[in-house]
C-alpha cells in the first residue's frame, strides 16, 4: 500500500459512494431492530428519542436475544470456548507442546476477561445479526495488555483481495478538536489546532487507512517497517498526520452471509425485514382498532350527517335531524366492525416468523435443555436449526474469532507472556484454533454419534464372536471422543504415563500371580502331606487287623 494522501481520501470517498444502497438499508434495519444505532445516514444528537412510528418491539427483542445467544453458546465468558493445538498431530504429541498451548490458551482467555473484550463482543454480535457486516479492532494496551473495540459499520470502508479476504480498511470517524490535539499535537492540522483554542468541543473528520505495507523488509524493525501500514489523515485539512504500523491486521470484518460478487454481508434481520415492517404495521392498526372499541366515535343528530365522517377513537359525527315517524334523535356510538382476534392472530404469526429468523427458538431450546441431557439428545433437539445457523458460525469463526485469537496470541508472545517455547515448535510453528463451545460442539456431534454407533455395533457383535473386539483401538477411540468433546489435555495422560501405569499394573499382576502360584503350590504340598498321613494311618490300622 503506497498511496498518497489524496489517493487515499479519493479511494475512501469512492467506496462510500458505492455503498449508498447498503447504507440506506442499514438505516431502515437500525430503525426497527437497533434504534440507538439508527444514525447510519442520519445524524442524531445524544439522547434523541427513538422513532415514534415504531409500534412493535419484536425485532429489537429478537436481535438482542440473537446477540445474547451467540455470546452465551459460542463465546461464553464463563467457559473456555476455544483452544490451541499444533497443526501437525505428531508435533502436538511432542514433549511440552500440548502443555504450552494449554497455558497459552488460558493466558488468552485471561486477557479476554481482564479487558473490555466481552462487552465489545456483544456490540459486535448485535451488528452481525442486524447489518450483516460488522467490524472489530484490537490493539496493545499498557494496562490491559490488549484492548478491543467494536467499530460502527458506518465508520468502516474496506477492500478485499482476489481471494475475498480483508485487505485494506478505511475508517472515517470524528474527534473533537481537543481530543485530536491531545493525541497528535501540532500534527493534527492547522484548522484543528486553531479550533482547539476557542472551539475545543467542535468535531472534525479523520481518516485511518490500514493495509499491507509495500516494500516491507522483515530484516528491519520499527513501527515504520511493520508488515501492516497505518496512515492517519485529517479530512478537514486533507493533510497527512502520522504513520504507524502493525504486525497483523488490527481490523476484523465479519459477514453473516455473503454473495460471491459482493463485499458486504446479509443478515438475519435483512431476511426478516418484510415481516418486521408487517408486524409494525399490524401493531399500529391493532392499536387504532383497540382504541375504537374502548373509546368508539359518537353520532349526534344535526341536520343529517355532516361529512366527512370521522372513525377516530372518541370522534363526534353529526347527522341530519329527521322529523315524523321513525325519526332518530338518539346519541349513539359508531361501532367498529373490525376483527381484533384475526388481527392479533396475524400479528402473533408474524412475530414468530421474526423470532425464528433470529434463531430465538434455537437459543430458547438450548436455555431450557435439561442438564441431564446427553450431547446426542441436545444434537437431536437442535439439529435442524443448526443446519441453517452452521454456515454463519463458520464465517464468524473464520473472519472474527480466529483472527482475534491469533492476534492476541502473537501480541502476548511478543510481550514474552507465554513462557518458554517447546523445541518441537521451532521447526514446525504452525498451529490452529479449535472451538469447544456448546454451538461448536453441536456441529461435531455427528462424529460422536457415529463413534457411539460403531461401539454399540462392536459390543453386539462381540456376543457372537468375542474376537471382533480386537478390531477396536480403545485408546484412540477414547482420545477422539475427548477431543470432540473439548476435554482439557490436562485430564488426559500422556503415552509415557499410560505405558508406565500399564507396566506397573503388569508387574503387580505378575507378582500377584507368583504369590498365588506359590500359595497354590504350598497348599497343594500341605494337602498332599495330609493325604499321605491319612493313608499311612489307614494302612497301620489295617495291618493291625
Steps between C-alpha positions, in 0.01 A plus 500: 500500500692801370235767453512877533268685736278620215481149354396356839230763550369456144491123537311522831248745352447271199440198724249699707314613189484142370324370808218756513232232458647298786499800731135571425420137579702512823313814608164323460627194686631711787169686523305180571767277662754725673364856535794624706724443195260647244749761381651338195367763258346733759691671776323539833583684818581304814183399687270548201175303534454197276265512202141540614362305204646170626214314669636147542817404689521134392798567272683693773450219753589230245821678397608524863415132554704409191805690630455352849460150355817519292684646799370237744531191281796590276726723713370463855708717737459237773650219293814430300349495150813460288834323513827493311690202366778428253382457142700177476372231737847350539632841613207534741612176668863616531637583842353814655296608195151416627578659837638815331186552296283426803679773699487740206128442460445569872703822468294614201174445686640684802567797272145479367363504856732775620424738215190640331483207257159357590315831530624598154434154359130527590474824301672324212246218510212749488643655182573152363138390533345827382728656237666181377840674498676595821845620599735429790834654592778398742813676619766468769424678826735576791233422761303207356772370263237505224191719444216417264245722325186428302506758222169634357445384144440860390868573577653211306571470129711212373652321204553127444780314325449262208405221744227700672707567815522833680785709355467875570276676752408868488352631823329840486421632847454818702701645789473831680773754437620457857524120467692529172753746643545285812579203278710656223591850615588740219482215247119496534478775241493878482122545517461249782777647714342841453153367588632333816574845645146639470271214389654201675184285485435549129528172311715437192538207262808281486599202288708196594619276218638155597635246251807301383822701487669521162872420519484333842847378607485225770865565592420854618316601814296800611143619469566633147605158375226276634316280247174696547510874435275749681459855370308775684355790301307816587207523259443858609844608374543212253837459667722218620521473881720202581586145404532181701483128455379165631633146490152373406189664357334651811160529331274200462192514275247215523198439279200286602447373146648629177435483128815416303492825299445729798709617796228573752299237682136405536354460846210322672337843540518557124324171438227597745461869404171450307350326805646763732327774301182293486498447878551872553206583271269236652586624850418855395161395355419289806574793728254716306242220487528438874457872568187507285354215707589651836426862401272479192397804293151651567202598282287806585188628318570819302319560176602169339864381493770755465789370293771386523415235762786442747575145615767607744469394865285747692396689186159670474291481178180694436196383301198681360206514741193335345139559611192289502472127524829322538689809596819420689636758739699259720866550580676181386844347468630421153629149563794359304451174311870406508606147603749545783562126560591451133744791521658368817540155344668649195731707720588192706593300187707788364684541830582128510647524149722788613615307807590196289700718263715604798521136625313587817346152503846337491642708783190453713521123445863506611415705810218263593693178440538274801845478655455122496464494120780327313686666215312277257161602639600866465609429144161351416329799659681769303613307192262655248568860602877440513492412130398861436710669768812289431631690191459831684704367794775383263526851355505644852784268599704564185451877474495606865578248773804335343668829394437652845639193682804479271571872537463482879730194510762681291483815711547297820785310336677825405450629854666184638186393687478141375812351659752271336413367155548121458783397269262308271325827404814668367502280189118473470341809658162469327199467727124509470206626702227258602165588656343312789192706581147356503427609143842391374460156658152473355659518155729206591240279664439307179851355534433407863176335395683294238759387757225405744321300229826322413570408864146371552531286186837363617356413842203319343719302256739400781215296647515285187876505450712641785801548267337798320588716802863472387404733211428791738785728603354601834772756582463692174120477515492658843752766394280589203192526721691724743624715211152548351357571844755771574659322796810678634832330424575531872244225559660259251813304590792503257608183317801473733285528813255243362781255416654550845169428674437195286853371564444545875165324470662210309774474761243503778296235321808284442600536866146415605505198269830382646364536852183320402701224337726464802195485723345242273817290504524533877136408538546206267803381698311537823201316360725224360677457835177477688372246253817289538465504876142391471594213271784401729278499801243304307760238403624454858157448629428254223822303576408466869197318399 
